[in-house]
Amino acid sequence: MIPQFFLITPDINDPLAFRPKLEAVLSTGAVAVVHARFGAASDQDLKKRATALVSLVQEKGAAFIMDCPEDPRIAARLGLDGVHINAPGPLLDDAIASLKPDRIVGIGGLRARHDAMEAGERDVDYVMFGEPRADGSVPALAQTVERAQWWAEIFNVPCIAYAGDLDAVEALAATGAEFIALGAWLFETPDPAGTLAEARRIAKARVLSLAQPG
């Protein structure tokens, strides 16, 4: 199975300025989900920023989700496809109660296998491994590979494995994870759309090589 790509944006303060770069990346056809991050925005600012981009993302065939606000129902009111929970806790309960089954609820911040298994027993749409910590550091690639492979081999809930850079894509593509996440670093490259296309090429080549006999 060739993984799909899950795109995590940098904090978006000016959606109109960010829109052309996002549109170029979406035009590759390689993005299944956009996880938009809006930082510590007020509800009013959140509405302005999200509505400026939601139609673009959805018209390109990708799902549009955001970090879960204190009131998860805001995502539904804005027409978004769902929310991402950054760590286990009461907010996950609220999001599941408020948004399921019509919208996506996914979770990251799973520091131990036990946390992941507990989350997987809930009505979540995906679990994520390897994303940046609060201080910006990224877990070792070997740890993310191990967790993603373990999850993909045992559980039915889809898994997202975070790639800290382009070099990580090949190893993550071999884990069986349904999605590979690319973070804000993608938009810091000289050609984000070209980098994404290269990530897709690498992932596809790796999966096809594993399917070859012998």
Phi, psi and omega per residue, in radians:
M1 nan 2.167 3.107
I2 -1.427 2.132 -3.099
P3 -1.171 2.632 3.013
Q4 -1.595 2.961 -3.073
F5 -1.926 2.381 -3.107
F6 -2.022 2.008 -2.992
L7 -1.769 2.149 3.080
I8 -1.833 2.114 -3.085
T9 -1.449 2.830 2.871
P10 -1.200 2.992 3.040
D11 -1.042 2.226 -3.081
I12 -1.784 1.885 3.095
N13 -1.710 -0.534 -3.136
D14 -2.189 1.576 -3.053
P15 -1.113 -0.534 -3.136
L16 -1.216 -0.627 3.086
A17 -1.256 -0.574 -3.114
F18 -1.396 -0.418 -3.008
R19 -0.958 -0.824 -3.110
P20 -1.054 -0.696 3.130
K21 -1.161 -0.725 3.113
L22 -1.153 -0.704 -3.139
E23 -1.094 -0.689 3.123
A24 -1.106 -0.717 3.129
V25 -1.170 -0.758 3.136
L26 -1.126 -0.519 -3.108
S27 -1.185 -0.217 3.058
T28 -1.212 -0.360 -3.089
G29 1.332 0.164 -3.051
A30 -1.709 -0.072 -3.040
V31 -1.746 2.170 3.093
A32 -1.650 -0.598 -3.082
V33 -2.441 2.385 2.980
V34 -1.943 2.083 3.043
H35 -1.737 1.720 -3.104
A36 -1.472 2.392 3.123
R37 -2.019 2.275 -3.064
F38 -2.076 0.155 3.096
G39 1.128 -2.735 -3.090
A40 -1.500 1.159 -3.109
A41 -1.575 2.568 3.001
S42 -1.193 2.897 3.127
D43 -1.022 -0.666 -3.140
Q44 -1.169 -0.789 3.118
D45 -1.149 -0.684 3.112
L46 -1.028 -0.762 3.127
K47 -1.075 -0.784 -3.121
K48 -1.109 -0.769 -3.079
R49 -1.223 -0.758 -3.106
A50 -1.184 -0.776 -3.094
T51 -1.189 -0.375 3.109
A52 -1.266 -0.288 -3.044
L53 -2.139 -0.342 -2.967
V54 -1.063 -0.733 -3.105
S55 -1.181 -0.651 3.103
L56 -1.025 -0.862 -3.093
V57 -1.117 -0.850 -3.064
Q58 -1.197 -0.613 3.109
E59 -1.189 -0.388 3.073
K60 -1.502 0.058 3.054
G61 1.517 0.225 3.133
A62 -1.857 2.666 3.008
A63 -1.402 2.567 -3.099
F64 -2.086 1.991 3.115
I65 -2.202 2.949 3.118
M66 -2.511 2.926 2.994
D67 -0.989 2.381 -3.045
C68 -1.167 2.165 3.060
P69 -1.313 2.991 -3.137
E70 -1.007 -0.606 3.040
D71 -1.893 1.744 -3.083
P72 -1.020 -0.404 -3.098
R73 -1.120 -0.328 3.097
I74 -1.013 -0.684 -3.137
A75 -1.040 -0.728 3.125
A76 -1.177 -0.715 -3.128
R77 -1.131 -0.510 3.140
L78 -1.502 -0.050 3.124
G79 1.425 0.267 3.111
L80 -1.329 2.852 -3.098
D81 -1.518 -0.203 3.121
G82 2.851 -2.881 -3.061
V83 -2.428 2.767 3.038
H84 -2.007 2.259 3.088
I85 -1.698 2.260 -3.015
N86 -1.473 -0.172 3.111
A87 -2.946 2.688 3.087
P88 -1.037 2.607 3.117
G89 2.729 -3.015 -3.082
P90 -1.044 -0.516 -3.114
L91 -1.086 -0.557 3.091
L92 -1.099 -0.763 3.108
D93 -1.035 -0.798 -3.124
D94 -1.090 -0.748 -3.105
A95 -1.143 -0.759 3.125
I96 -1.085 -0.783 -3.127
A97 -1.149 -0.604 -3.037
S98 -1.518 -0.543 -2.929
L99 -2.016 -0.442 -3.117
K100 -1.399 2.557 0.102
P101 -1.667 0.101 -2.976
D102 -1.370 -0.411 -3.053
R103 -2.289 2.865 -3.075
I104 -1.352 2.378 2.954
V105 -2.289 1.999 3.131
G106 -2.157 2.854 -3.054
I107 -2.434 2.497 3.009
G108 -2.227 -2.776 3.142
G109 1.148 0.528 -3.079
L110 -1.656 1.704 -2.986
R111 -1.454 -0.303 -3.107
A112 -2.385 2.760 3.103
R113 -1.018 -0.672 -3.136
H114 -1.047 -0.749 3.108
D115 -1.050 -0.745 -3.126
A116 -1.134 -0.749 -3.133
M117 -1.153 -0.676 3.091
E118 -1.111 -0.727 3.116
A119 -1.142 -0.708 -3.120
G120 -1.126 -0.402 3.099
E121 -1.360 -0.207 3.102
R122 -1.549 3.103 -3.111
D123 -1.534 1.052 3.115
V124 -1.734 2.742 -3.106
D125 -1.657 -0.327 3.069
Y126 -2.859 2.784 2.923
V127 -2.081 2.575 -3.122
M128 -2.093 2.430 3.082
F129 -2.159 2.488 2.950
G130 1.579 0.043 -3.106
E131 -1.224 2.810 -3.110
P132 -1.015 2.513 3.059
R133 -1.341 3.101 -3.109
A134 -1.063 -0.536 -3.140
D135 -1.507 0.070 3.105
G136 1.603 -0.195 3.122
S137 -1.283 2.684 -3.104
V138 -2.024 2.351 3.095
P139 -0.994 2.728 3.118
A140 -1.013 2.457 -3.120
L141 -0.993 -0.710 -3.125
A142 -1.025 -0.642 3.112
Q143 -1.182 -0.754 3.125
T144 -1.127 -0.732 3.091
V145 -1.037 -0.806 -3.117
E146 -1.084 -0.785 -3.111
R147 -1.176 -0.782 -3.119
A148 -1.121 -0.734 3.138
Q149 -1.151 -0.770 3.089
W150 -0.991 -0.833 -3.088
W151 -1.153 -0.833 -3.068
A152 -1.079 -0.546 -3.103
E153 -1.354 -0.397 -2.983
I154 -1.975 -0.659 -2.936
F155 -1.907 2.733 -3.127
N156 -1.616 -0.397 3.117
V157 -1.135 2.280 -3.115
P158 -1.004 2.622 -3.097
C159 -2.072 2.435 3.031
I160 -2.028 2.209 3.117
A161 -1.921 2.198 -3.066
Y162 -1.501 2.258 3.071
A163 -1.729 2.055 -3.130
G164 -1.293 -0.266 3.068
D165 -2.868 3.099 -3.087
L166 -1.120 -0.576 -3.104
D167 -1.134 -0.368 -3.107
A168 -1.408 -0.270 -2.993
V169 -1.096 -0.740 -3.075
E170 -1.049 -0.822 -3.130
A171 -1.142 -0.699 -3.119
L172 -1.224 -0.554 3.127
A173 -1.127 -0.415 -3.107
A174 -1.512 -0.040 -3.054
T175 -1.430 -0.347 -3.015
G176 1.621 0.019 3.087
A177 -1.087 2.424 -3.127
E178 -1.241 -0.477 -3.099
F179 -2.355 2.585 2.935
I180 -2.020 2.240 3.125
A181 -1.627 2.374 3.031
L182 -2.039 2.266 -3.013
G183 -1.679 -2.832 -3.082
A184 -1.029 -0.420 3.139
W185 -1.008 -0.501 -3.138
L186 -1.010 -0.697 -3.077
F187 -1.364 -0.123 3.078
E188 -1.613 -0.114 3.099
T189 -1.358 2.763 -3.130
P190 -1.055 -0.549 -3.101
D191 -2.407 1.480 -3.082
P192 -0.990 -0.730 -3.136
A193 -1.130 -0.714 3.109
G194 -1.165 -0.636 3.106
T195 -1.147 -0.717 3.098
L196 -1.121 -0.748 3.104
A197 -1.063 -0.658 3.100
E198 -1.186 -0.688 3.088
A199 -1.059 -0.725 3.114
R200 -1.143 -0.703 3.123
R201 -1.094 -0.765 -3.139
I202 -1.091 -0.814 -3.116
A203 -1.089 -0.777 -3.127
K204 -1.115 -0.773 -3.132
A205 -1.084 -0.691 -3.126
R206 -1.162 -0.792 -3.126
V207 -1.133 -0.730 -3.132
L208 -1.165 -0.588 3.119
S209 -1.168 -0.600 3.113
L210 -1.214 -0.438 -3.109
A211 -1.453 -0.190 -3.119
Q212 -1.266 2.402 3.128
P213 -1.126 2.545 3.108
G214 1.408 nan nan
